[in-house]
């Protein structure tokens, strides 16, 4: 059956969605991809859920995308004697490298790289940004601060450093073990936390190679300064609004979200909008009106994928959350304004640099003027042709035919794409048109009297080149 929506749903798996029964319900409710959060759970738990999803996908004839999300560096304060202290506005508070238990005057900060990078006048944010400290002076092992915004602070709470680039890798020793495990298991995408600069993505590429595609999570202001380069080096982007909203003034987050989506459209990189999309559904069976509008706005903006975090991983209503997200997407995509916005943004986002860009742009143009055209069929060995076609946001469904299962699974984050595996087509130029028609008709996307548009690279099977556009009438 044809896909229900153009915009994809990424659901995080966790305690609330660990069983085969719930995962199957999530797929049936509209989940196109699953996120495995390696900040929690064991390798054995992730492997069990991985196998469940792969088996269900095979049974349902689906190509479900699986993402391994790395934890990244975690900056936290040490322990307190009483476990919790109350910091008062205006008081002095010391962060140091001493190993003694903390109190209301000081606490350990076991991260020497922070002491190297911090400057007088910087701000440190503790406990998800609820506490703000002003750096008054510092040395190699001490940071003397003044509390600007106070509050309760307990052991091991997180530390955020807005506008400070730390001299550390985005990939920890734990991440390297987790990446190795995820690659051996066969995950489609690796998602990286704590990306500060373009070199972090280059380092990840040197480790991951072409064994999986890379998602860079944008959650730090320093990454926004190198946005174009990070997007070009990555295969996909996640707008991690939680941490981004801690380190940036919260009123900037909607603006940055639109800027990031626009940049990803320009370079044909799938973009995921994440964090607190239906947050109230962790404990309630329906979202707030504001949350419904938030999801709708992301869809209207042209996001490839919208994500559920705790809603599906630890909430009381994981299936209902996916169903609600699917309902919102369906409603938006049925609105005539939706495609007007997509069409209006095409020229702005288009970046025609070669024959592949030109062919996919032309395919979308033809689809808007040719009568009785029902689908765009892309033949792609690497997925590039399909990502470029998806970037144009055509009104027609995109049927991606690829010779490899792993490529079909990787395409599950791309807007408007339904993937199919067919190795035989790539072996013979003579039958590719006939097979494309058969697939479009059999899958329910086309029927007699309609056209399909085909894009491909020749010779067939050669990666990274799209040089052919063809229209076919179905008798």
C-alpha positions in Angstrom: 0.0 0.0 0.0 1.2 3.6 -0.7 2.8 5.4 2.3 0.4 7.4 4.4 2.4 10.6 4.8 5.4 12.4 3.1 6.8 13.5 6.4 8.3 10.6 8.4 7.9 9.7 12.1 10.9 8.7 14.2 10.0 7.0 17.5 12.5 6.4 20.3 12.4 2.9 21.8 12.7 2.4 25.6 11.0 0.7 28.5 7.5 1.6 27.3 8.1 0.2 23.9 10.5 -2.7 24.3 8.1 -5.6 23.5 7.3 -7.0 20.1 3.7 -6.3 20.6 4.2 -2.6 21.3 6.8 -2.1 18.5 4.4 -3.7 16.0 1.6 -1.3 17.1 4.0 1.6 16.7 4.8 0.6 13.1 1.1 0.1 12.3 0.4 3.5 13.9 2.8 5.2 11.5 6.4 4.9 12.8 8.8 4.9 9.8 12.0 4.8 11.9 13.2 3.9 15.4 15.9 5.6 17.5 17.9 3.6 20.0 19.2 5.8 22.7 22.7 4.6 23.7 22.7 6.9 26.8 20.4 4.2 28.3 20.2 0.4 28.1 22.7 -2.4 27.5 24.0 -3.7 24.3 22.0 -6.9 24.8 18.8 -4.9 25.2 19.5 -2.9 22.1 20.3 -6.0 20.2 17.0 -7.7 21.2 14.9 -4.6 20.1 17.0 -4.4 16.9 16.1 -8.0 16.0 12.5 -7.4 16.8 12.2 -4.4 14.5 14.1 -6.2 11.6 11.9 -9.2 11.9 8.7 -7.2 12.0 9.8 -5.1 9.0 10.5 -8.2 7.0 7.1 -9.7 7.9 5.3 -6.4 6.8 7.4 -5.9 3.7 8.7 -2.6 5.1 12.1 -0.9 5.1 12.2 0.5 8.7 15.1 2.8 9.4 17.2 2.2 12.6 19.3 4.9 14.3 21.9 4.4 17.0 22.1 7.6 18.9 25.4 8.1 20.8 25.6 9.6 24.2 28.6 11.9 23.6 30.5 13.7 26.4 28.5 14.4 29.5 29.6 17.3 31.6 28.4 17.1 35.2 29.2 18.4 38.7 30.4 16.0 41.4 28.7 14.9 44.5 27.4 16.9 47.5 27.6 15.8 51.2 23.8 16.3 51.5 23.1 15.3 47.9 21.4 18.7 47.3 22.1 22.4 48.1 20.2 25.6 47.5 22.2 28.3 45.7 21.0 31.8 46.4 21.2 34.7 43.9 24.2 36.9 44.6 26.2 34.3 46.5 29.7 33.2 45.6 30.1 29.6 44.4 33.4 27.8 43.6 33.9 25.0 41.1 37.2 23.1 41.5 39.1 19.9 40.9 39.2 18.8 44.5 37.7 15.4 45.2 36.0 16.3 48.5 32.2 16.2 48.6 30.6 19.5 47.8 28.5 21.9 49.9 26.7 25.2 49.5 30.0 27.0 48.8 31.7 24.7 46.4 31.6 21.5 44.4 33.9 19.3 42.2 33.9 19.9 38.5 35.8 16.8 37.1 36.4 18.2 33.7 39.9 19.9 33.2 38.9 20.9 29.7 36.4 23.4 31.1 39.1 25.1 33.2 41.2 25.4 30.0 38.4 27.0 27.9 36.5 29.2 30.4 37.1 33.0 30.4 36.1 35.7 32.9 32.7 37.0 32.0 31.5 33.6 30.7 28.3 32.0 32.0 27.9 28.4 33.2 24.5 26.8 33.2 23.7 24.0 35.6 20.7 21.7 36.0 19.3 22.1 32.4 19.9 25.8 32.5 17.9 26.5 35.6 20.9 27.8 37.5 23.2 30.4 35.9 26.7 31.3 37.2 28.9 34.2 36.1 32.6 33.5 36.0 34.5 36.2 38.0 38.0 34.7 37.8 39.6 31.3 37.2 42.9 29.4 37.1 43.8 25.9 36.0 41.9 24.2 38.8 39.4 26.7 40.1 36.5 28.7 38.7 35.2 31.4 41.1 31.6 32.4 40.2 28.7 34.5 41.3 25.2 33.0 41.3 23.0 35.1 38.9 20.0 32.7 39.0 19.8 30.4 41.9 18.0 27.2 42.7 18.4 23.6 44.0 21.5 21.8 42.8 22.0 18.1 43.4 24.8 15.6 42.7 25.8 14.9 39.1 23.6 17.6 37.5 24.6 18.6 34.0 26.8 21.6 33.0 26.2 23.6 29.8 28.7 26.2 28.5 27.0 28.5 25.9 29.3 30.1 23.4 32.3 28.1 24.7 34.0 25.6 22.4 35.7 22.9 24.5 38.9 21.2 23.5 37.3 17.7 23.5 36.2 15.2 21.0 32.5 14.7 20.4 33.2 10.9 20.4 34.0 9.4 23.8 35.6 6.0 24.6 32.1 4.8 25.4 30.8 6.1 22.0 33.6 4.3 20.2 32.5 1.0 21.7 28.9 1.7 21.0 29.6 2.7 17.4 31.5 -0.5 16.8 28.7 -2.5 18.3 26.1 -0.6 16.2 28.0 -1.0 13.0 28.5 -4.8 13.5 24.8 -5.2 14.2 23.9 -3.3 11.1 22.3 0.1 12.1 21.5 2.3 9.2 22.4 5.7 10.8 24.7 6.7 13.6 23.6 9.9 15.4 26.3 12.0 17.1 25.9 14.2 20.1 27.9 17.2 21.2 28.9 18.4 17.7 30.8 21.7 18.2 32.5 22.1 14.9 32.9 20.6 11.4 36.1 18.7 12.5 33.9 16.6 14.8 32.0 15.2 11.8 35.3 14.6 10.0 36.5 12.6 13.0 33.3 10.6 13.0 33.6 9.9 9.3 37.1 8.5 9.8 35.6 6.0 12.3 32.3 5.1 10.6 33.4 5.4 6.9 30.5 4.2 4.6 29.3 1.5 7.0 26.4 3.8 8.1 25.2 7.3 7.4 25.9 10.1 9.9 23.4 12.3 11.7 24.9 15.4 13.4 22.8 16.6 16.3 22.8 20.4 16.4 22.6 21.3 20.1 25.4 23.8 20.6 25.7 27.5 19.4 29.2 26.9 18.2 27.9 24.4 15.7 25.5 27.0 14.2 28.6 29.1 13.5 29.8 26.4 11.1 26.3 25.3 10.0 26.9 25.0 6.2 30.1 23.0 6.6 28.6 20.7 9.2 25.5 20.1 7.0 27.6 19.3 3.9 29.8 16.9 5.8 26.9 15.1 7.4 24.4 12.8 5.8 21.5 14.1 7.9 20.8 16.6 10.7 18.8 16.5 13.9 17.6 19.8 15.5 18.1 18.8 19.1 16.0 21.6 20.6 16.4 20.5 24.2 20.1 21.3 24.7 19.9 24.0 22.0 17.3 25.7 24.1 19.5 25.6 27.2 22.6 27.0 25.5 20.8 29.6 23.4 18.2 32.1 24.5 15.0 30.1 24.2 13.4 32.7 21.9 16.1 31.9 19.3 15.3 28.2 19.0 12.3 28.6 16.5 14.5 30.9 14.4 17.4 28.5 14.4 15.0 25.6 13.6 13.9 27.3 10.4 17.4 28.3 9.5 18.7 24.7 9.9 15.8 23.2 8.0 16.5 25.7 5.1 20.2 24.8 5.1 19.4 21.1 5.0 17.0 21.6 2.1 19.8 23.5 0.2 22.2 20.6 0.5 19.7 17.8 0.2 20.2 16.4 3.7 17.3 14.9 5.6 16.5 17.0 8.7 14.8 15.7 11.9 13.0 18.0 14.3 13.3 16.6 17.8 12.6 17.2 21.5 9.3 17.9 23.4 7.1 17.7 20.3 4.3 15.9 22.2 5.8 16.2 25.7 2.5 16.1 27.6 1.7 12.7 26.1 4.3 11.2 28.4 1.5 11.2 31.0 -1.6 12.3 29.1 -3.5 10.6 26.2 -3.7 13.8 24.2 -1.3 16.6 23.6 -1.7 20.3 24.2 -2.9 22.6 21.4 0.5 24.2 21.4 2.2 20.9 20.9 0.0 20.0 18.0 0.8 23.3 16.4 4.5 22.7 17.0 4.4 19.4 15.1 2.4 21.1 12.4 4.8 23.9 12.1 7.7 21.5 11.6 5.8 19.8 8.8 4.8 23.1 7.1 8.5 24.1 7.3 9.4 21.1 5.3 11.1 18.8 7.8 11.8 15.3 6.5 11.1 13.7 9.9 9.6 14.5 13.3 10.7 12.7 16.4 9.2 11.4 19.6 11.6 11.0 22.5 10.3 10.1 26.0 6.8 10.1 24.6 7.4 6.7 23.0 10.4 5.5 25.1 9.1 6.0 28.6 5.6 7.5 28.4 2.3 5.9 29.3 0.9 6.3 25.7 3.6 5.4 23.2 1.2 4.1 20.5 -1.2 7.0 20.9 1.7 9.5 20.6 2.7 8.0 17.2 -0.9 7.9 16.1 -1.4 11.5 17.1 1.7 12.6 15.3 0.6 10.7 12.2 -2.9 12.4 12.4 -1.3 15.9 12.6 1.0 15.2 9.6 -1.9 13.8 7.6 -4.0 16.9 8.3 -1.2 19.3 7.3 -0.3 17.5 4.1 -4.0 17.6 3.0 -4.0 21.4 3.3 -3.6 23.1 -0.1 -1.4 25.7 1.6 1.2 22.9 2.4 2.3 22.4 -1.2 2.1 26.1 -1.9 4.7 26.6 0.8 6.8 23.7 -0.5 6.7 25.1 -4.0 7.5 28.6 -2.9 10.6 27.3 -1.1 11.9 25.2 -3.9 13.8 28.0 -5.8 15.1 29.4 -2.5 16.5 26.0 -1.5 17.7 24.8 -4.9 21.4 24.6 -5.4 22.0 23.4 -8.9 25.6 22.5 -9.1 25.7 19.6 -11.6 23.8 17.1 -13.7 22.3 15.2 -10.8 20.9 18.4 -9.3 19.6 19.5 -12.7 17.9 16.1 -13.5 16.1 15.9 -10.1 15.0 19.5 -10.3 13.7 18.9 -13.8 11.8 15.8 -12.7 10.0 17.8 -10.1 9.2 20.5 -12.6 7.8 18.0 -15.1 5.7 16.4 -12.4 3.9 19.7 -11.9 2.9 20.2 -15.5 2.5 16.7 -17.0 -1.0 15.5 -16.9 -2.0 12.2 -15.3 1.5 11.6 -13.7 1.4 9.5 -10.6 4.9 9.0 -9.3 8.6 9.7 -9.6 10.7 6.6 -9.8 14.4 6.9 -8.8 17.0 4.3 -9.6 19.7 4.7 -7.0 22.7 2.6 -5.9 23.8 5.0 -3.2 20.6 6.9 -2.3 22.0 10.2 -3.7 19.5 10.5 -6.5 16.6 9.9 -4.1 17.8 12.4 -1.5 18.2 15.0 -4.3 14.6 14.2 -5.6 13.3 14.4 -2.1 14.9 17.8 -1.6 12.6 19.2 -4.3 9.5 18.2 -2.3 7.4 17.1 -5.4 3.7 16.6 -5.0 4.1 13.1 -6.2 5.3 10.1 -4.2 9.0 9.1 -4.8 9.5 5.4 -5.4 13.2 4.6 -4.7 14.5 1.4 -6.4 17.8 0.2 -5.1 19.8 -3.0 -5.4 20.7 -3.1 -1.7 18.5 -3.6 1.4 20.8 -1.3 3.5 20.3 1.6 1.0 16.5 1.1 1.1 16.6 1.2 4.9 18.7 4.4 5.0 16.2 6.2 2.8 13.5 6.0 5.5 14.3 9.5 6.8 13.9 11.2 3.5 10.7 13.1 2.8 8.1 11.5 0.5 10.1 8.3 -0.2 9.0 4.7 -0.4 11.8 2.2 -1.0 12.0 -1.0 -2.9 14.8 -3.5 -3.4 15.3 -5.0 -6.9 18.7 -6.3 -7.9 17.6 -7.6 -11.3 16.7 -4.1 -12.7 20.3 -2.9 -12.2 21.6 -5.9 -14.2 19.9 -4.9 -17.5 19.2 -1.6 -19.1 16.6 -3.2 -21.4 14.1 -4.0 -18.6 14.4 -1.2 -16.2 11.4 0.8 -17.7 9.2 -2.3 -17.8 10.1 -3.2 -14.2 9.5 0.4 -13.0 6.0 0.4 -14.4 5.3 -3.1 -12.8 6.5 -1.9 -9.4 4.5 1.4 -9.5 1.3 -0.4 -10.5 1.7 -3.4 -8.1 2.5 -1.1 -5.2 -0.7 0.9 -5.8 1.0 4.2 -6.8 0.0 4.1 -10.5 -2.6 2.6 -12.9 -3.4 2.4 -16.6 -3.7 5.8 -18.4 -1.1 7.5 -16.1 2.5 8.4 -16.5 5.5 7.9 -14.2 8.7 9.9 -14.3 12.0 7.9 -14.1 15.4 9.3 -13.0 18.6 7.2 -13.1 22.3 7.2 -13.6 23.9 5.3 -16.5 25.6 3.0 -16.6 23.1 1.5 -14.1 24.7 0.7 -10.7 27.4 3.3 -10.9 27.2 5.4 -7.7 27.0 9.1 -7.4 25.7 10.1 -10.9 22.2 10.9 -12.1 22.1 11.7 -15.8 18.8 10.4 -17.2 15.2 11.6 -17.0 12.5 9.6 -18.8 8.6 9.7 -18.8 6.6 6.5 -19.3 3.0 6.1 -20.2 1.2 3.2 -18.7 -1.2 1.7 -21.3 
